[in-house]
């Protein structure tokens, strides 16, 4: 059996591939940048931590490749952002890897994407193609696999978007309903990688991995909605192009703050162009026919947590936006109405200077918490801070201004649902 290095082994595709390789008896080493995410993946014997953005020269790979027979590249990103650089991750790092593999006699299985080409309209597809060409050009033993839309028990990118749309109650929003899509189950994709690693597929193979079946996006949404166990929609709502463009613009802005929304422009552009490919290439290389969508869905029945996750993905932007606006508004109002807010304390005997200082400081704390939540990297720090601050406000107000509990506008009572909403946001912010 082979010693296999899997890049991106805690991603949606990488985790499935790593586990399939382990079940087949191979010794699997994962490569990724997060020790926390790595610890959650079963089947990976060891881990080598690193960031592909730093692995841009062949010599950077020499230590990583020590004792490795073959590399499977499942790493990737959907769109440029604070933590992602498509050119570095898909092209430059893979070029360096392929040259290092060629020098060391190590094979490369490159998991690319159906539709990758030099003249594709998205940087995602162009950079994927550039990485494919780098692997081919290197002279290392190689297999280039280009899967269609990957259907897995978990979701990311385009599939996360489809689940989100399928989870809308009562009606079915449809965007780009006539777009043509070909799918592949994660199990079939992982099996294809195992066959390449085992040598059943000849080196030099370049093959699209898609089922023969071609679906429209409308049909795909219907099947996913049914798979999730939601009631059939009572009506279909076709979303206009201008709305999609506006949503994508907002999602791209949030992407610059670190939020990897499935509504970003790249995901929508890929779906707009369709995900179709030549299904016969894989069979010509010796592979088996790939399962159609319904067989894939039947092989991994949806669980209660899948339905909950789909609904939570709809609510997460609303929850986060509500908390940001609530805390930001609270802080700004406190600063703008410093005199009036301070008077609440001075009426209980506080000196004005101390009251004004307290109101000003805690208003700035509110604003800081809102900004921390808006930035994805610090969002999980903000939420416990919001809960603790809300509880502090309740305790402090009870001690110093207990009359506020009887205020007709209920300023203290309203803090309780804000704290609970922050508590709800905490599991939503957990990374995959």
N, C-alpha and C positions, 0 to 999 in steps of 0.2 A: 504493500500500500504506500501511497505517496505522502510526503510532508507538504502540506498546502498552506500558503499564506493567503488569507482573504482580506482584501482591502475593503474598508467600510462594512465590517462584519457585524455591526450592530444596527445597520440600516434595514429598511423594509426588505429589500432583496438580499442584502448581505447576510442577515441573520438566517433567512430561510436556506440560502446556499450553504452556509457554514454548518448548519444542523444536518442537512442532507449528506454532506461530505463526511461528517462524523459518523452518521448512521451507516455509511458505506464502508467504514473502517479506516478512513484516512485520518492522519494526525493533523488537526487544524490549528493554525495560529492566526489570530485576528490582528488586524492593524486598524487603529482609529485614534482619535485625539482625546476622547473622553473616557477616563477610567470608570466613572460612575455608570455611563451607558454600557461600557464593556462588561461590567460585573453582572448585568441583567441578562446576558445572552448565554443560554445553555449550549453545550456541545463544543465550545471552543476551549481547547486544552490550555493554551497560553496566549498572552497578548503582548504586542509590541506597540507602545504608544508613540504617536507622532502626528504631525500635521502635514498633509499633502502640499500645502502652500509653501512649506519649507523644503520639500524633497525635489528640488528642481535641477539637481546635477546627479549623474550616475554614481559618483562616489558617496553621495548621501544614502544610497540604497545598499551599499555593500554589506554593512553590518546587519541590516534588516533581512537581507536575502541569505544570510549564513544558515546552512542546514535546510534550505528550502528546495523542493523539487519543481514546484509549479506555483504560479501566482494567479489568483482569480481576482480581477478588479471589479468590485461592485460599488466602488465609491462614486459619489457624484453629488451635484447640487442642482437645484432648479433654476436659480437666478442669482446674479451678483447681489451681495449684501455685506453687512459688517463682518460676517464670519465666512463668507463664500466668495471665491474668485473663480469663475468658470474656466477661464483660460489657463490659470495655474493648475486647477484640480483636474480638468478633463484633458488638457493638452500637454503643458510644459512638464508637469510631474510624471505623466504617463510616458512621455518621450524619454525622460531620464530613466524611468523604471525599465522600459523596454530595452534600452541600450545596456543597462546593467545586467538584465536577464540574459541578453545575447552573449555578453562576455562571460557569464557564469554558467551558461548552458541550462538556464531555467526557462520553462515554458510559461506562456501567458494566455490565460483565458480572459478576454476583454468583453465585459457585459456592457454593450452600448445601447442604442435605442433605434427602433424602426423609424425611418425617416431621416436619419443622420446623413448629411451631405454637405458638400463644400458651399453650395449656394442656398442652403436652407434660410428661412426668414428669421429664425431665432438663434441667438448666440448659443443657447443650450445645444441645439442640433449641430451647429457648425463646429463647436468645440468638441463635441462627442466624435464627430467625423475626423477631426484633426488628430484626436487621440488614437482612433482606429488606424489611421494611416501611419502614425508613428510606430505602432506595434508591428504593422506589416513591414514597414521600412527597416526595422531594426535587425531583421534576420533571425530573431528568436523563434522557436516553435510557438505557433500561435493559433488561436481560435477566436473569431470575432462573432459574437452572438448579439443580434439586434432584436430584443423583444418588443412586442406591441404593448398595449395597455395592460400592465401587470395587475391581476386580481389576486388579492391575498387576504388572509384573515384580518390583518390590520390594514390601515390605509395611509397614504401620503400623496401629496401633490394632486394630480388629476383625479385619482380614485377617492381621495378625501373630499374633493369638491363634489363628486357625484353622490357620495353618501350624504353630504350636507344637504344637497338639493332634494334627495330622495326622502329626507327626514322631515321636510316641511309638512305640517298637518293639513288635512282637508284638500288642498290644491297641490298640483305638481308644477312648480316653475320649470320651464324648459328653455334652455339657451342653446342655440345652434343645433336644434333638434334633428336636422337632416344630415349632420356630419356623420361620416362613415368611420366605424371603429372596428378594429380586430384586436382580440384580447389573447392573453396567455395566463394560465394559472401559475402562481408562484411555485407550486409543486412541480409542474412540468418544466419550468425554467430551471429550477434547482436540479432536476433529474438530467436535463440537457448538459448542465455544467459537470455533473458527476460523470456522464458518458465521455465528455471531452477529457477530463482528468484521467479517466481509466484507459484512454487510448482507443475507445470504440469509434470515435469520430476522427477522421484524418486531420493531421496538422495542416494549417493553411485554409481551413474551412472559414468562409464568411457567409453567414446565413441569418435571414430574418426568422424570428420565432413568433409565429402568429397562428391561431386556429384558422381553418378554411372559412369559417362562418364570418360574414360581414354584417354588422349591426349598425343601425342608426343610433345616434346618441339618445334619441327619444326611447327607442326599444331598450337600450342599455339601462336608462333610468328606471323604466318600468320593471325590469327584471331585478335590479338592485333593491328597489322599493319592496318588491315582493319577497326577496331573500331576507331583508331585514325584518320582515314580519309586520310592516305597516299596512294599514287598510288602503285599498286602491283609492287614488285621488278622485274627488268628485268633479274636478275640473282641471283643465290644463291651462297654464298661463305662460304665453310666449314672451320672453323677456326681450325688449328691443335692444338693438346694437349699441345705441348711445348709453343705455344704462350699464351694459357690460363694460364699455370703455371707461365710464366714470368709476365704476367699482374697481376696475383694474388699476386705474390711476391712484385711487385711495390705498389699495392694497400694496402698490409699489412704494408709496410714501411710507407706509407702515413697515415695509420690508427694510427700508433704510434705518428704521429704529430697531431692527432685529426680529420683527414678527414675520415668520415664514408662512404667510397665508396661502391657502390653495387657490385664492382668487387673484393671485398676481398675474401680470400680463402674459408671462411665458406659458403658464398652464393654460390660460384661455386661448392663446395663439396656437398652441399645439393642438388643442381640441378643435379649434376653428378649421385648421388645415386637414384634420382627420388623422387617424392613426391606422394606416393600411400598409400592407407589404406583400411580398411574394411568399405564400405559405409553402410552396413546394421545395424551396431551397434546403430546408432542414431534412426533409425526407430524402432528397437526392444525396445528401451527405451521409445517410445511414440512420437518421433519427426517426422516431415514431411520430405518427400523426398526433397533433396537439388537441386537447379537449376543447369543445365549444364552451361558451360561457355558462350555460345552465348546468353542465356536468361539473364545471369548476365550482360553481356555487353549491351544488349538492354535496360536493366532497368536503366542504367546510361549513356546516350549518351555522347560521347566525345565532349568537347567544344574546342573553339579556344585556350584557355589557356592551355588545356591538350597537344595539339599538340606543342604549343610553349615551354612548360616545357620539353617535351620529347626531342626536338631539343636542348634546352639550356643545358640539362644534358649531351649531347654529346660535346657541346662547352665549358662547364665550366672548365674541366681539362686543355684544351688548353689555355683558357683565363688566368687562374691562373698561369699556368706554364710560359706563355709568359711574364706576368708581373713580376714574380719572377726573371726570367733570365734577363729581360731588366734592372731592377733596380739594381740587383746584379752586372751585367756586367758593368753598368754605374759607380757604386761606385768603383769597383776594378780597372777599367781603370783609373779613376781619381787619385787613390792612386799610381798606378804603373807609371803613366805619370804626376806626380805631377809638375815637372819642366815645361813641355810643356804646361800643362793646366794653370799653374800660369802665363805663359808668355802672355796669352791672356789678362789678367788683367794688368800686368805690362806695356804693350804697351799703355794702356790708362792712365798711370800715377800712378797706385797703387804701393806702396812699395812691394818689393818681399815677405817680411815676412808676410805682411797682406794678399797678394794674395795667398800664399801657405797655410796659416791658413784657409782662406775661402774655398779653393778647398778641403783641407783635411777634414774639418768639414762637408761640404755638401756631400762629397763622403761617409763618415761614415753614414750620414743620409740616403743616397740611400741604402746602405747595410742593415741598420737597418730596413728600410721599407720592403725590400725584405724578411728578416728573419721573420718579424712580419706577413707578408702575408703567408709565408710557414707554420706557426703554426696556426692551425684552430681556436684556442680560441681567437687569437688576429687579425685574418684576417680582420674582419670588422672595426677594428681600423686603419689598414694599408691603406685601400683603400682611405678614405677621406684624410689621410696624403699624399698619392701619388698625389691626385688631387691638394691639396693645395700647395705641393712642386713644382709640375709642373707649376702651375700658378705663383708661386713666381719666379721660374727660368725665365719665360717669361718676367715678369715685370722687374726683376733685370737686365736681359740681355738687354732689351730695353733701360734702363736708363744708364747702364755703358758700354755696348759693342753693340750698335745698328748695327754695321757693320756685326755682325753675321747673321742678317736677310738676307744679300746678299751673304753669304757664299755658294758656289756652292754645297756643301754637305748638306746644309739645316739642321744644327743641331737644330735650334730653331723650324723650321717647324715640325720636327719629334716629338717634345714634345707634340704637339696637339693631334695626334692620341693616344699617350700613355695615356694622361689624359682622353680621351674619352673611351678608353678600360677599364681604371680603373672605370669609371662611369658605364659602362656596367656590370662590375663584382659585383658592389654593391648589386643589387637585387638578383644576383645569390647566394650570400653568406648568404642570409636570411635563418635562420633555420626554419624547418617545424613548 
